[in-house]
């Protein structure tokens, strides 16, 4: 085993007190993101399914080099972090599948306004949201309204509405005249 093969995991707090971001030094899932808000909705991610076997896990979000986990309110992170870090580290070290290839969706044909919206989200919004252990995904653009899905620690976060209206909506309206509003929809 070389130094390049060593996997490290560290825990990072998010603005949502019920969610914790577990960051790896290796890429976990490079294709967009995948979000599960309950165990019965898990499809296509063996890692998420295994994490939901912990009784305290309420949500799992996987993206790039991190996994955000939302816990049950009555649990304390102090007790959970060591277990989850060790579990994720062992999973990755053993080369187990994180997300199956069939779970990745292919983009459909899109018009120029949609391409501009997605580009602004990718370049200016996603990096900030990812730092907080979440993600934003473009859903649709219809009659001036951009619909997005807030995932991971952003789902249910008290500050996500302010982020959506004051930050994202203002940016898109300023840069793309066709945009009149931005709304979050349930993921």
Secondary structure, DSSP 8 states (H G I E B T S, - for coil): --GGG---EEEEE-SSTTEEEEEESS-SEEEEEEEESSGGG--S-HHHHHHTTSTTEEEEEEEETEEEEEE-TTS-HHHHHHHHHHHHHHHHHTT--SS-GGG--------HHHHHHHHHIIIIIHHHHHHTTEEEEEEEEETTEEEEEEEETTTT-TTHHHIIIIIIIHHHHHH-TT--EEEEE--
